[in-house]
Amino acid sequence: MEFEDLRFDEGHCWVREDGEELVIGLTDYAQDELGEVIFVELPEVGAEVTRGEPFGSVESAKAVEDLVAPVSGTVTRRNDEVIDEPETINEDPYGAGWLIAVKPTEEYDPEELLTYEQYLATLDIEEEEEEEELDELDLEEDEDLLFDEDE
């Protein structure tokens, strides 16, 4: 996969320019975190999506997550294959597992989104923050053990 052709947002979607359309999909990291995708809800062709707003959802055995639009536009195509076979997202998130294509309603500037390297850097931060939160919980539990219940 040529990641330099893609842009990413912190909502774990990717964007690829395809002529006058922008194709949107879910990142490999997101599908991996979700686990086996069992249901996908996508907007109809002609629907408007707004950057930063939910445009559908994806469900796995672990969770139901909103799909947040990385760009604003009018849906020109949707991938009915992922509706019928949602596991396609797990199998090929950057190819056959694409979600929707939109015609932008505002000028698309790829610089407003993250490069692959920038996106990966946000994942490191998220993982570090998660680890810090877990460490804090462990410390609190350890502190509880230090005190005698009679005190």
C-alpha positions, -999 to +999 in steps of 0.1 A: +000+000+000+012+034-009+005+054+022+018+087+007-014+087-014-035+087+018-043+113+044-056+104+079-076+120+107-075+114+144-109+098+141-091+068+125-104+073+089-082+077+058-089+097+026-076+091-009-082+114-038-098+096-068-104+121-096-130+146-083-140+122-055-125+115-021-127+079-010-129+073+028-122+042+048-113+030+083-076+026+092-060-007+098-053+004+134-090+011+140-102-022+125-076-041+146-087-024+178-124-032+170-117-068+162-140-087+139-164-062+123-199-076+122-221-047+110-216-014+091-240+014+087-233+039+059-252+069+044-271+067+012-258+081-020-267+118-021-264+123+017-243+151+030-215+144+054-198+171+075-162+170+087-160+161+123-195+147+124-206+110+124-216+096+090-223+060+100-212+034+124-192+002+126-200-026+151-178-055+164-183-079+192-163-054+213-180-021+206-201+001+183-182+031+171-193+061+151-175+068+118-165+104+119-162+122+086-126+135+079-140+158+051-173+174+041-191+164+010-219+147-008-219+109-009-214+098-045-208+061-039-210+038-009-194+004-006-224-020-004-200-049-002-189-039+033-225-037+043-231-073+030-197-086+041-184-063+069-154-086+075-140-070+043-129-041+065-108-064+086-094-082+055-085-052+034-091-018+051-072+002+025-086-015-005-118-035-009-129-024+026-133+013+017-165+029+030-178+058+010-168+083-017-177+119-016-176+149-038-162+177-015-185+206-007-155+227+002-121+229-013-101+198-002-067+206+013-048+174+021-025+195+043-055+198+068-052+161+074-024+140+087+003+121+068+008+084+076+038+092+098+018+120+116-011+096+121+012+069+136+026+095+159-009+102+173-012+064+180+020+064+200+006+093+221-027+075+226-010+043+237+013+063+261-017+080+276-035+047+280-004+032+297-001+062+320-038+059+330-033+022+337-001+030+358-021+055+378-048+029+385-021+004+396-006+030+419-039+038+435-045+001+441-010-003+456-015+027+479-047+010+492-026-020+501-002+001+521-028+011+546-041-012+573-078-015+573-078-008+611-065+027+606 
